[in-house]
Amino acid sequence: HFISHVCTRHFPLDYVLTHAKAAAVAARSANAAAQFASQHSIPKSYGSYDDLLRDPDIDVVYVGSIADSHSKLATKSILAGKPTVVEKPMTISLKET
């Protein structure tokens, strides 16, 4: 299984090491994504979440971004046909649910 991580703040490294292979990371900044990928030996990095979602090698997406972007990123991932795991609640308000 491959998992991509769409944030640079929280990374479930223990989970990834035992259950999946980190294939890519994305962030709003290509430099931040590349730095995170380098620090964690992740082969691909993207400065765009959309670019990561278009990658056919990504089987599962882990959304661990800041809470107010969970809904947007998880929805994009789901609509891209990727199984998606969201770190915290998918939405931060009842209105978003």
SEFIZA-3560 file (N, C-alpha, C; in Angstrom, 3 decimals):
REM SEFIZA-3560
<numar><xx>0.840</xx><yy>-1.188</yy><zz>0.000</zz><atom>N</atom></numar>
<numar><xx>0.000</xx><yy>0.000</yy><zz>0.000</zz><atom>CA</atom></numar>
<numar><xx>0.875</xx><yy>1.238</yy><zz>0.000</zz><atom>C</atom></numar>
<numar><xx>0.426</xx><yy>2.233</yy><zz>-0.665</zz><atom>N</atom></numar>
<numar><xx>1.132</xx><yy>3.505</yy><zz>-0.681</zz><atom>CA</atom></numar>
<numar><xx>0.257</xx><yy>4.530</yy><zz>0.012</zz><atom>C</atom></numar>
<numar><xx>0.904</xx><yy>5.448</yy><zz>0.661</zz><atom>N</atom></numar>
<numar><xx>0.161</xx><yy>6.513</yy><zz>1.335</zz><atom>CA</atom></numar>
<numar><xx>0.867</xx><yy>7.821</yy><zz>1.033</zz><atom>C</atom></numar>
<numar><xx>0.122</xx><yy>8.829</yy><zz>0.785</zz><atom>N</atom></numar>
<numar><xx>0.725</xx><yy>10.141</yy><zz>0.613</zz><atom>CA</atom></numar>
<numar><xx>0.225</xx><yy>11.008</yy><zz>1.744</zz><atom>C</atom></numar>
<numar><xx>1.020</xx><yy>11.935</yy><zz>2.076</zz><atom>N</atom></numar>
<numar><xx>0.706</xx><yy>12.788</yy><zz>3.211</zz><atom>CA</atom></numar>
<numar><xx>0.582</xx><yy>14.200</yy><zz>2.697</zz><atom>C</atom></numar>
<numar><xx>-0.494</xx><yy>14.868</yy><zz>2.983</zz><atom>N</atom></numar>
<numar><xx>-0.724</xx><yy>16.179</yy><zz>2.421</zz><atom>CA</atom></numar>
<numar><xx>-0.499</xx><yy>17.305</yy><zz>3.423</zz><atom>C</atom></numar>
<numar><xx>0.453</xx><yy>17.107</yy><zz>4.272</zz><atom>N</atom></numar>
<numar><xx>0.815</xx><yy>18.206</yy><zz>5.155</zz><atom>CA</atom></numar>
<numar><xx>2.229</xx><yy>18.010</yy><zz>5.650</zz><atom>C</atom></numar>
<numar><xx>2.809</xx><yy>19.055</yy><zz>6.188</zz><atom>N</atom></numar>
<numar><xx>4.169</xx><yy>18.959</yy><zz>6.700</zz><atom>CA</atom></numar>
<numar><xx>4.221</xx><yy>19.137</yy><zz>8.211</zz><atom>C</atom></numar>
<numar><xx>3.082</xx><yy>19.180</yy><zz>8.881</zz><atom>N</atom></numar>
<numar><xx>3.072</xx><yy>19.407</yy><zz>10.327</zz><atom>CA</atom></numar>
<numar><xx>3.003</xx><yy>18.110</yy><zz>11.130</zz><atom>C</atom></numar>
<numar><xx>2.145</xx><yy>17.201</yy><zz>10.762</zz><atom>N</atom></numar>
<numar><xx>1.948</xx><yy>15.962</yy><zz>11.516</zz><atom>CA</atom></numar>
<numar><xx>2.183</xx><yy>14.800</yy><zz>10.584</zz><atom>C</atom></numar>
<numar><xx>2.960</xx><yy>13.853</yy><zz>11.015</zz><atom>N</atom></numar>
<numar><xx>3.290</xx><yy>12.723</yy><zz>10.153</zz><atom>CA</atom></numar>
<numar><xx>3.255</xx><yy>11.443</yy><zz>10.968</zz><atom>C</atom></numar>
<numar><xx>2.364</xx><yy>10.515</yy><zz>10.640</zz><atom>N</atom></numar>
<numar><xx>2.240</xx><yy>9.279</yy><zz>11.415</zz><atom>CA</atom></numar>
<numar><xx>3.330</xx><yy>8.278</yy><zz>11.020</zz><atom>C</atom></numar>
<numar><xx>4.572</xx><yy>8.623</yy><zz>11.296</zz><atom>N</atom></numar>
<numar><xx>5.694</xx><yy>7.825</yy><zz>10.827</zz><atom>CA</atom></numar>
<numar><xx>5.635</xx><yy>6.384</yy><zz>11.311</zz><atom>C</atom></numar>
<numar><xx>5.256</xx><yy>6.141</yy><zz>12.546</zz><atom>N</atom></numar>
<numar><xx>5.165</xx><yy>4.765</yy><zz>13.037</zz><atom>CA</atom></numar>
<numar><xx>4.160</xx><yy>3.960</yy><zz>12.223</zz><atom>C</atom></numar>
<numar><xx>3.034</xx><yy>4.557</yy><zz>11.911</zz><atom>N</atom></numar>
<numar><xx>2.031</xx><yy>3.858</yy><zz>11.113</zz><atom>CA</atom></numar>
<numar><xx>2.571</xx><yy>3.552</yy><zz>9.719</zz><atom>C</atom></numar>
<numar><xx>3.156</xx><yy>4.549</yy><zz>9.105</zz><atom>N</atom></numar>
<numar><xx>3.663</xx><yy>4.373</yy><zz>7.750</zz><atom>CA</atom></numar>
<numar><xx>4.737</xx><yy>3.293</yy><zz>7.711</zz><atom>C</atom></numar>
<numar><xx>5.623</xx><yy>3.295</yy><zz>8.672</zz><atom>N</atom></numar>
<numar><xx>6.705</xx><yy>2.315</yy><zz>8.666</zz><atom>CA</atom></numar>
<numar><xx>6.212</xx><yy>0.890</yy><zz>8.835</zz><atom>C</atom></numar>
<numar><xx>5.080</xx><yy>0.702</yy><zz>9.507</zz><atom>N</atom></numar>
<numar><xx>4.592</xx><yy>-0.650</yy><zz>9.755</zz><atom>CA</atom></numar>
<numar><xx>3.473</xx><yy>-1.082</yy><zz>8.818</zz><atom>C</atom></numar>
<numar><xx>2.768</xx><yy>-0.158</yy><zz>8.178</zz><atom>N</atom></numar>
<numar><xx>1.608</xx><yy>-0.519</yy><zz>7.384</zz><atom>CA</atom></numar>
<numar><xx>1.622</xx><yy>-0.041</yy><zz>5.939</zz><atom>C</atom></numar>
<numar><xx>2.459</xx><yy>0.876</yy><zz>5.599</zz><atom>N</atom></numar>
<numar><xx>2.410</xx><yy>1.451</yy><zz>4.260</zz><atom>CA</atom></numar>
<numar><xx>3.767</xx><yy>2.012</yy><zz>3.879</zz><atom>C</atom></numar>
<numar><xx>3.869</xx><yy>2.365</yy><zz>2.631</zz><atom>N</atom></numar>
<numar><xx>5.077</xx><yy>3.018</yy><zz>2.127</zz><atom>CA</atom></numar>
<numar><xx>4.703</xx><yy>4.441</yy><zz>1.760</zz><atom>C</atom></numar>
<numar><xx>5.402</xx><yy>5.398</yy><zz>2.298</zz><atom>N</atom></numar>
<numar><xx>5.148</xx><yy>6.790</yy><zz>1.942</zz><atom>CA</atom></numar>
<numar><xx>5.671</xx><yy>7.008</yy><zz>0.526</zz><atom>C</atom></numar>
<numar><xx>4.775</xx><yy>7.348</yy><zz>-0.389</zz><atom>N</atom></numar>
<numar><xx>5.137</xx><yy>7.498</yy><zz>-1.790</zz><atom>CA</atom></numar>
<numar><xx>5.321</xx><yy>8.956</yy><zz>-2.197</zz><atom>C</atom></numar>
<numar><xx>4.631</xx><yy>9.864</yy><zz>-1.504</zz><atom>N</atom></numar>
<numar><xx>4.694</xx><yy>11.269</yy><zz>-1.891</zz><atom>CA</atom></numar>
<numar><xx>4.191</xx><yy>12.140</yy><zz>-0.757</zz><atom>C</atom></numar>
<numar><xx>4.548</xx><yy>13.405</yy><zz>-0.833</zz><atom>N</atom></numar>
<numar><xx>4.063</xx><yy>14.397</yy><zz>0.115</zz><atom>CA</atom></numar>
<numar><xx>3.731</xx><yy>15.657</yy><zz>-0.681</zz><atom>C</atom></numar>
<numar><xx>2.719</xx><yy>16.370</yy><zz>-0.244</zz><atom>N</atom></numar>
<numar><xx>2.355</xx><yy>17.634</yy><zz>-0.882</zz><atom>CA</atom></numar>
<numar><xx>2.193</xx><yy>18.705</yy><zz>0.172</zz><atom>C</atom></numar>
<numar><xx>2.415</xx><yy>19.930</yy><zz>-0.251</zz><atom>N</atom></numar>
<numar><xx>2.233</xx><yy>21.099</yy><zz>0.609</zz><atom>CA</atom></numar>
<numar><xx>1.901</xx><yy>22.276</yy><zz>-0.291</zz><atom>C</atom></numar>
<numar><xx>1.506</xx><yy>23.363</yy><zz>0.309</zz><atom>N</atom></numar>
<numar><xx>1.234</xx><yy>24.563</yy><zz>-0.490</zz><atom>CA</atom></numar>
<numar><xx>2.510</xx><yy>25.109</yy><zz>-1.102</zz><atom>C</atom></numar>
<numar><xx>3.637</xx><yy>24.790</yy><zz>-0.507</zz><atom>N</atom></numar>
<numar><xx>4.938</xx><yy>25.241</yy><zz>-0.979</zz><atom>CA</atom></numar>
<numar><xx>5.749</xx><yy>24.045</yy><zz>-1.483</zz><atom>C</atom></numar>
<numar><xx>6.227</xx><yy>24.133</yy><zz>-2.716</zz><atom>N</atom></numar>
<numar><xx>7.056</xx><yy>23.057</yy><zz>-3.270</zz><atom>CA</atom></numar>
<numar><xx>8.324</xx><yy>22.878</yy><zz>-2.444</zz><atom>C</atom></numar>
<numar><xx>8.893</xx><yy>23.973</yy><zz>-1.959</zz><atom>N</atom></numar>
<numar><xx>10.108</xx><yy>23.876</yy><zz>-1.147</zz><atom>CA</atom></numar>
<numar><xx>9.848</xx><yy>23.163</yy><zz>0.172</zz><atom>C</atom></numar>
<numar><xx>8.741</xx><yy>23.481</yy><zz>0.818</zz><atom>N</atom></numar>
<numar><xx>8.399</xx><yy>22.817</yy><zz>2.086</zz><atom>CA</atom></numar>
<numar><xx>8.161</xx><yy>21.331</yy><zz>1.861</zz><atom>C</atom></numar>
<numar><xx>7.463</xx><yy>20.997</yy><zz>0.794</zz><atom>N</atom></numar>
<numar><xx>7.201</xx><yy>19.587</yy><zz>0.489</zz><atom>CA</atom></numar>
<numar><xx>8.500</xx><yy>18.849</yy><zz>0.201</zz><atom>C</atom></numar>
<numar><xx>9.377</xx><yy>19.464</yy><zz>-0.572</zz><atom>N</atom></numar>
<numar><xx>10.661</xx><yy>18.826</yy><zz>-0.909</zz><atom>CA</atom></numar>
<numar><xx>11.518</xx><yy>18.629</yy><zz>0.337</zz><atom>C</atom></numar>
<numar><xx>11.540</xx><yy>19.610</yy><zz>1.216</zz><atom>N</atom></numar>
<numar><xx>12.314</xx><yy>19.499</yy><zz>2.449</zz><atom>CA</atom></numar>
<numar><xx>11.766</xx><yy>18.366</yy><zz>3.321</zz><atom>C</atom></numar>
<numar><xx>10.458</xx><yy>18.304</yy><zz>3.473</zz><atom>N</atom></numar>
<numar><xx>9.841</xx><yy>17.249</yy><zz>4.272</zz><atom>CA</atom></numar>
<numar><xx>10.122</xx><yy>15.884</yy><zz>3.658</zz><atom>C</atom></numar>
<numar><xx>9.990</xx><yy>15.779</yy><zz>2.350</zz><atom>N</atom></numar>
<numar><xx>10.262</xx><yy>14.515</yy><zz>1.655</zz><atom>CA</atom></numar>
<numar><xx>11.705</xx><yy>14.081</yy><zz>1.875</zz><atom>C</atom></numar>
<numar><xx>12.614</xx><yy>15.008</yy><zz>1.788</zz><atom>N</atom></numar>
<numar><xx>14.036</xx><yy>14.700</yy><zz>1.999</zz><atom>CA</atom></numar>
<numar><xx>14.296</xx><yy>14.220</yy><zz>3.421</zz><atom>C</atom></numar>
<numar><xx>13.709</xx><yy>14.887</yy><zz>4.391</zz><atom>N</atom></numar>
<numar><xx>13.910</xx><yy>14.519</yy><zz>5.799</zz><atom>CA</atom></numar>
<numar><xx>13.364</xx><yy>13.138</yy><zz>6.124</zz><atom>C</atom></numar>
<numar><xx>12.343</xx><yy>12.688</yy><zz>5.385</zz><atom>N</atom></numar>
<numar><xx>11.673</xx><yy>11.429</yy><zz>5.694</zz><atom>CA</atom></numar>
<numar><xx>11.856</xx><yy>10.365</yy><zz>4.609</zz><atom>C</atom></numar>
<numar><xx>12.804</xx><yy>10.595</yy><zz>3.709</zz><atom>N</atom></numar>
<numar><xx>13.114</xx><yy>9.647</yy><zz>2.621</zz><atom>CA</atom></numar>
<numar><xx>11.880</xx><yy>9.279</yy><zz>1.803</zz><atom>C</atom></numar>
<numar><xx>11.108</xx><yy>10.267</yy><zz>1.463</zz><atom>N</atom></numar>
<numar><xx>9.918</xx><yy>10.078</yy><zz>0.633</zz><atom>CA</atom></numar>
<numar><xx>10.310</xx><yy>10.440</yy><zz>-0.799</zz><atom>C</atom></numar>
<numar><xx>10.055</xx><yy>9.542</yy><zz>-1.763</zz><atom>N</atom></numar>
<numar><xx>10.592</xx><yy>9.733</yy><zz>-3.106</zz><atom>CA</atom></numar>
<numar><xx>10.012</xx><yy>10.890</yy><zz>-3.917</zz><atom>C</atom></numar>
<numar><xx>8.781</xx><yy>11.298</yy><zz>-3.676</zz><atom>N</atom></numar>
<numar><xx>8.171</xx><yy>12.360</yy><zz>-4.478</zz><atom>CA</atom></numar>
<numar><xx>7.628</xx><yy>13.461</yy><zz>-3.575</zz><atom>C</atom></numar>
<numar><xx>7.682</xx><yy>14.685</yy><zz>-4.099</zz><atom>N</atom></numar>
<numar><xx>7.063</xx><yy>15.803</yy><zz>-3.396</zz><atom>CA</atom></numar>
<numar><xx>6.370</xx><yy>16.692</yy><zz>-4.412</zz><atom>C</atom></numar>
<numar><xx>5.311</xx><yy>17.334</yy><zz>-3.953</zz><atom>N</atom></numar>
<numar><xx>4.512</xx><yy>18.204</yy><zz>-4.816</zz><atom>CA</atom></numar>
<numar><xx>4.229</xx><yy>19.511</yy><zz>-4.099</zz><atom>C</atom></numar>
<numar><xx>4.262</xx><yy>20.607</yy><zz>-4.849</zz><atom>N</atom></numar>
<numar><xx>3.879</xx><yy>21.913</yy><zz>-4.329</zz><atom>CA</atom></numar>
<numar><xx>2.420</xx><yy>22.202</yy><zz>-4.589</zz><atom>C</atom></numar>
<numar><xx>1.675</xx><yy>21.161</yy><zz>-4.959</zz><atom>N</atom></numar>
<numar><xx>0.245</xx><yy>21.294</yy><zz>-5.241</zz><atom>CA</atom></numar>
<numar><xx>-0.450</xx><yy>20.001</yy><zz>-4.840</zz><atom>C</atom></numar>
<numar><xx>-1.530</xx><yy>20.122</yy><zz>-4.116</zz><atom>N</atom></numar>
<numar><xx>-2.299</xx><yy>18.934</yy><zz>-3.745</zz><atom>CA</atom></numar>
<numar><xx>-2.932</xx><yy>18.294</yy><zz>-4.977</zz><atom>C</atom></numar>
<numar><xx>-3.339</xx><yy>19.117</yy><zz>-5.939</zz><atom>N</atom></numar>
<numar><xx>-3.935</xx><yy>18.584</yy><zz>-7.163</zz><atom>CA</atom></numar>
<numar><xx>-2.945</xx><yy>17.715</yy><zz>-7.932</zz><atom>C</atom></numar>
<numar><xx>-1.677</xx><yy>18.139</yy><zz>-7.983</zz><atom>N</atom></numar>
<numar><xx>-0.663</xx><yy>17.338</yy><zz>-8.668</zz><atom>CA</atom></numar>
<numar><xx>-0.486</xx><yy>15.984</yy><zz>-7.984</zz><atom>C</atom></numar>
<numar><xx>-0.469</xx><yy>15.977</yy><zz>-6.661</zz><atom>N</atom></numar>
<numar><xx>-0.363</xx><yy>14.720</yy><zz>-5.934</zz><atom>CA</atom></numar>
<numar><xx>-1.551</xx><yy>13.818</yy><zz>-6.244</zz><atom>C</atom></numar>
<numar><xx>-2.740</xx><yy>14.383</yy><zz>-6.289</zz><atom>N</atom></numar>
<numar><xx>-3.940</xx><yy>13.585</yy><zz>-6.531</zz><atom>CA</atom></numar>
<numar><xx>-3.987</xx><yy>13.016</yy><zz>-7.947</zz><atom>C</atom></numar>
<numar><xx>-3.281</xx><yy>13.639</yy><zz>-8.877</zz><atom>N</atom></numar>
<numar><xx>-3.216</xx><yy>13.116</yy><zz>-10.246</zz><atom>CA</atom></numar>
<numar><xx>-2.174</xx><yy>12.005</yy><zz>-10.400</zz><atom>C</atom></numar>
<numar><xx>-1.363</xx><yy>11.788</yy><zz>-9.400</zz><atom>N</atom></numar>
<numar><xx>-0.307</xx><yy>10.774</yy><zz>-9.470</zz><atom>CA</atom></numar>
<numar><xx>-0.939</xx><yy>9.381</yy><zz>-9.412</zz><atom>C</atom></numar>
<numar><xx>-0.794</xx><yy>8.578</yy><zz>-10.469</zz><atom>N</atom></numar>
<numar><xx>-1.419</xx><yy>7.253</yy><zz>-10.479</zz><atom>CA</atom></numar>
<numar><xx>-0.770</xx><yy>6.265</yy><zz>-9.510</zz><atom>C</atom></numar>
<numar><xx>0.410</xx><yy>6.589</yy><zz>-8.996</zz><atom>N</atom></numar>
<numar><xx>1.085</xx><yy>5.707</yy><zz>-8.042</zz><atom>CA</atom></numar>
<numar><xx>0.576</xx><yy>5.860</yy><zz>-6.615</zz><atom>C</atom></numar>
<numar><xx>-0.273</xx><yy>6.855</yy><zz>-6.378</zz><atom>N</atom></numar>
<numar><xx>-0.810</xx><yy>7.091</yy><zz>-5.044</zz><atom>CA</atom></numar>
<numar><xx>-2.093</xx><yy>6.288</yy><zz>-4.882</zz><atom>C</atom></numar>
<numar><xx>-2.086</xx><yy>5.358</yy><zz>-3.939</zz><atom>N</atom></numar>
<numar><xx>-3.244</xx><yy>4.499</yy><zz>-3.697</zz><atom>CA</atom></numar>
<numar><xx>-4.140</xx><yy>5.009</yy><zz>-2.579</zz><atom>C</atom></numar>
<numar><xx>-3.563</xx><yy>5.658</yy><zz>-1.589</zz><atom>N</atom></numar>
<numar><xx>-4.298</xx><yy>6.145</yy><zz>-0.414</zz><atom>CA</atom></numar>
<numar><xx>-3.743</xx><yy>7.512</yy><zz>-0.057</zz><atom>C</atom></numar>
<numar><xx>-4.615</xx><yy>8.407</yy><zz>0.355</zz><atom>N</atom></numar>
<numar><xx>-4.180</xx><yy>9.738</yy><zz>0.781</zz><atom>CA</atom></numar>
<numar><xx>-4.489</xx><yy>9.911</yy><zz>2.259</zz><atom>C</atom></numar>
<numar><xx>-3.511</xx><yy>10.387</yy><zz>2.992</zz><atom>N</atom></numar>
<numar><xx>-3.674</xx><yy>10.727</yy><zz>4.404</zz><atom>CA</atom></numar>
<numar><xx>-3.706</xx><yy>12.243</yy><zz>4.501</zz><atom>C</atom></numar>
<numar><xx>-4.801</xx><yy>12.810</yy><zz>4.996</zz><atom>N</atom></numar>
<numar><xx>-4.932</xx><yy>14.256</yy><zz>5.157</zz><atom>CA</atom></numar>
<numar><xx>-4.624</xx><yy>14.594</yy><zz>6.607</zz><atom>C</atom></numar>
<numar><xx>-3.538</xx><yy>15.300</yy><zz>6.816</zz><atom>N</atom></numar>
<numar><xx>-3.137</xx><yy>15.705</yy><zz>8.154</zz><atom>CA</atom></numar>
<numar><xx>-2.822</xx><yy>17.185</yy><zz>8.209</zz><atom>C</atom></numar>
<numar><xx>-3.458</xx><yy>17.947</yy><zz>7.353</zz><atom>N</atom></numar>
<numar><xx>-3.231</xx><yy>19.383</yy><zz>7.278</zz><atom>CA</atom></numar>
<numar><xx>-3.873</xx><yy>20.089</yy><zz>8.472</zz><atom>C</atom></numar>
<numar><xx>-3.803</xx><yy>21.410</yy><zz>8.474</zz><atom>N</atom></numar>
<numar><xx>-4.477</xx><yy>22.151</yy><zz>9.533</zz><atom>CA</atom></numar>
<numar><xx>-5.975</xx><yy>21.883</yy><zz>9.431</zz><atom>C</atom></numar>
<numar><xx>-6.649</xx><yy>21.887</yy><zz>10.557</zz><atom>N</atom></numar>
<numar><xx>-8.041</xx><yy>21.424</yy><zz>10.638</zz><atom>CA</atom></numar>
<numar><xx>-8.987</xx><yy>22.156</yy><zz>9.693</zz><atom>C</atom></numar>
<numar><xx>-8.785</xx><yy>23.440</yy><zz>9.476</zz><atom>N</atom></numar>
<numar><xx>-9.747</xx><yy>24.160</yy><zz>8.633</zz><atom>CA</atom></numar>
<numar><xx>-9.618</xx><yy>23.841</yy><zz>7.147</zz><atom>C</atom></numar>
<numar><xx>-8.607</xx><yy>23.062</yy><zz>6.762</zz><atom>N</atom></numar>
<numar><xx>-8.497</xx><yy>22.660</yy><zz>5.354</zz><atom>CA</atom></numar>
<numar><xx>-8.821</xx><yy>21.183</yy><zz>5.142</zz><atom>C</atom></numar>
<numar><xx>-9.136</xx><yy>20.451</yy><zz>6.219</zz><atom>N</atom></numar>
<numar><xx>-9.433</xx><yy>19.017</yy><zz>6.095</zz><atom>CA</atom></numar>
<numar><xx>-10.552</xx><yy>18.743</yy><zz>5.098</zz><atom>C</atom></numar>
<numar><xx>-11.665</xx><yy>19.443</yy><zz>5.228</zz><atom>N</atom></numar>
<numar><xx>-12.823</xx><yy>19.184</yy><zz>4.391</zz><atom>CA</atom></numar>
<numar><xx>-12.501</xx><yy>19.383</yy><zz>2.915</zz><atom>C</atom></numar>
<numar><xx>-11.871</xx><yy>20.493</yy><zz>2.598</zz><atom>N</atom></numar>
<numar><xx>-11.526</xx><yy>20.801</yy><zz>1.201</zz><atom>CA</atom></numar>
<numar><xx>-10.588</xx><yy>19.744</yy><zz>0.631</zz><atom>C</atom></numar>
<numar><xx>-9.518</xx><yy>19.421</yy><zz>1.356</zz><atom>N</atom></numar>
<numar><xx>-8.536</xx><yy>18.465</yy><zz>0.841</zz><atom>CA</atom></numar>
<numar><xx>-9.094</xx><yy>17.046</yy><zz>0.785</zz><atom>C</atom></numar>
<numar><xx>-9.830</xx><yy>16.656</yy><zz>1.798</zz><atom>N</atom></numar>
<numar><xx>-10.411</xx><yy>15.307</yy><zz>1.800</zz><atom>CA</atom></numar>
<numar><xx>-11.438</xx><yy>15.163</yy><zz>0.677</zz><atom>C</atom></numar>
<numar><xx>-12.242</xx><yy>16.179</yy><zz>0.461</zz><atom>N</atom></numar>
<numar><xx>-13.225</xx><yy>16.134</yy><zz>-0.616</zz><atom>CA</atom></numar>
<numar><xx>-12.540</xx><yy>16.023</yy><zz>-1.970</zz><atom>C</atom></numar>
<numar><xx>-11.489</xx><yy>16.813</yy><zz>-2.182</zz><atom>N</atom></numar>
<numar><xx>-10.729</xx><yy>16.721</yy><zz>-3.434</zz><atom>CA</atom></numar>
<numar><xx>-10.169</xx><yy>15.310</yy><zz>-3.630</zz><atom>C</atom></numar>
<numar><xx>-9.631</xx><yy>14.760</yy><zz>-2.577</zz><atom>N</atom></numar>
<numar><xx>-9.039</xx><yy>13.430</yy><zz>-2.651</zz><atom>CA</atom></numar>
<numar><xx>-10.088</xx><yy>12.369</yy><zz>-2.976</zz><atom>C</atom></numar>
<numar><xx>-11.205</xx><yy>12.443</yy><zz>-2.306</zz><atom>N</atom></numar>
<numar><xx>-12.294</xx><yy>11.484</yy><zz>-2.541</zz><atom>CA</atom></numar>
<numar><xx>-12.812</xx><yy>11.614</yy><zz>-3.973</zz><atom>C</atom></numar>
<numar><xx>-13.003</xx><yy>12.852</yy><zz>-4.439</zz><atom>N</atom></numar>
<numar><xx>-13.485</xx><yy>13.064</yy><zz>-5.802</zz><atom>CA</atom></numar>
<numar><xx>-12.466</xx><yy>12.628</yy><zz>-6.848</zz><atom>C</atom></numar>
<numar><xx>-11.188</xx><yy>12.580</yy><zz>-6.470</zz><atom>N</atom></numar>
<numar><xx>-10.134</xx><yy>12.086</yy><zz>-7.362</zz><atom>CA</atom></numar>
<numar><xx>-10.095</xx><yy>10.563</yy><zz>-7.368</zz><atom>C</atom></numar>
<numar><xx>-10.968</xx><yy>9.942</yy><zz>-6.557</zz><atom>N</atom></numar>
<numar><xx>-11.038</xx><yy>8.483</yy><zz>-6.529</zz><atom>CA</atom></numar>
<numar><xx>-10.032</xx><yy>7.815</yy><zz>-5.621</zz><atom>C</atom></numar>
<numar><xx>-9.442</xx><yy>8.578</yy><zz>-4.714</zz><atom>N</atom></numar>
<numar><xx>-8.446</xx><yy>8.033</yy><zz>-3.795</zz><atom>CA</atom></numar>
<numar><xx>-9.091</xx><yy>7.695</yy><zz>-2.455</zz><atom>C</atom></numar>
<numar><xx>-8.878</xx><yy>6.488</yy><zz>-1.949</zz><atom>N</atom></numar>
<numar><xx>-9.276</xx><yy>6.229</yy><zz>-0.560</zz><atom>CA</atom></numar>
<numar><xx>-8.571</xx><yy>7.257</yy><zz>0.323</zz><atom>C</atom></numar>
<numar><xx>-9.288</xx><yy>7.793</yy><zz>1.295</zz><atom>N</atom></numar>
<numar><xx>-8.771</xx><yy>8.933</yy><zz>2.044</zz><atom>CA</atom></numar>
<numar><xx>-8.944</xx><yy>8.724</yy><zz>3.542</zz><atom>C</atom></numar>
<numar><xx>-7.873</xx><yy>8.990</yy><zz>4.275</zz><atom>N</atom></numar>
<numar><xx>-7.889</xx><yy>8.949</yy><zz>5.728</zz><atom>CA</atom></numar>
<numar><xx>-7.662</xx><yy>10.375</yy><zz>6.204</zz><atom>C</atom></numar>
<numar><xx>-8.538</xx><yy>10.854</yy><zz>7.099</zz><atom>N</atom></numar>
<numar><xx>-8.416</xx><yy>12.215</yy><zz>7.605</zz><atom>CA</atom></numar>
<numar><xx>-7.960</xx><yy>12.151</yy><zz>9.055</zz><atom>C</atom></numar>
<numar><xx>-6.888</xx><yy>12.869</yy><zz>9.365</zz><atom>N</atom></numar>
<numar><xx>-6.279</xx><yy>12.821</yy><zz>10.695</zz><atom>CA</atom></numar>
<numar><xx>-7.246</xx><yy>13.200</yy><zz>11.814</zz><atom>C</atom></numar>
<numar><xx>-7.974</xx><yy>14.236</yy><zz>11.626</zz><atom>N</atom></numar>
<numar><xx>-8.873</xx><yy>14.748</yy><zz>12.664</zz><atom>CA</atom></numar>
<numar><xx>-10.273</xx><yy>14.818</yy><zz>12.064</zz><atom>C</atom></numar>
<numar><xx>-11.233</xx><yy>15.402</yy><zz>12.701</zz><atom>N</atom></numar>
<numar><xx>-12.557</xx><yy>15.499</yy><zz>12.081</zz><atom>CA</atom></numar>
<numar><xx>-12.462</xx><yy>16.117</yy><zz>10.689</zz><atom>C</atom></numar>
<numar><xx>-13.270</xx><yy>15.599</yy><zz>9.783</zz><atom>N</atom></numar>
<numar><xx>-13.232</xx><yy>16.095</yy><zz>8.407</zz><atom>CA</atom></numar>
<numar><xx>-13.685</xx><yy>17.548</yy><zz>8.318</zz><atom>C</atom></numar>
<numar><xx>-14.571</xx><yy>17.949</yy><zz>9.197</zz><atom>N</atom></numar>
<numar><xx>-15.042</xx><yy>19.334</yy><zz>9.198</zz><atom>CA</atom></numar>
<numar><xx>-14.862</xx><yy>19.937</yy><zz>10.586</zz><atom>C</atom></numar>
<numar><xx>-14.863</xx><yy>21.258</yy><zz>10.620</zz><atom>N</atom></numar>
<numar><xx>-14.701</xx><yy>21.908</yy><zz>11.932</zz><atom>CA</atom></numar>
<numar><xx>-15.992</xx><yy>22.554</yy><zz>12.429</zz><atom>C</atom></numar>
<numar><xx>-17.050</xx><yy>22.442</yy><zz>11.616</zz><atom>N</atom></numar>
<numar><xx>-18.325</xx><yy>22.993</yy><zz>12.062</zz><atom>CA</atom></numar>
<numar><xx>-19.466</xx><yy>22.138</yy><zz>11.522</zz><atom>C</atom></numar>
<numar><xx>-20.591</xx><yy>22.222</yy><zz>12.168</zz><atom>N</atom></numar>
<numar><xx>-21.776</xx><yy>21.488</yy><zz>11.729</zz><atom>CA</atom></numar>
<numar><xx>-22.179</xx><yy>21.932</yy><zz>10.329</zz><atom>C</atom></numar>
<numar><xx>-22.031</xx><yy>23.201</yy><zz>10.031</zz><atom>N</atom></numar>
<numar><xx>-22.393</xx><yy>23.735</yy><zz>8.720</zz><atom>CA</atom></numar>
<numar><xx>-21.614</xx><yy>23.072</yy><zz>7.592</zz><atom>C</atom></numar>
<numar><xx>-20.353</xx><yy>22.732</yy><zz>7.824</zz><atom>N</atom></numar>
<numar><xx>-19.520</xx><yy>22.079</yy><zz>6.805</zz><atom>CA</atom></numar>
<numar><xx>-19.864</xx><yy>20.605</yy><zz>6.609</zz><atom>C</atom></numar>
<numar><xx>-20.527</xx><yy>20.020</yy><zz>7.577</zz><atom>N</atom></numar>
<numar><xx>-20.803</xx><yy>18.589</yy><zz>7.526</zz><atom>CA</atom></numar>
<numar><xx>-21.780</xx><yy>18.231</yy><zz>6.438</zz><atom>C</atom></numar>
//
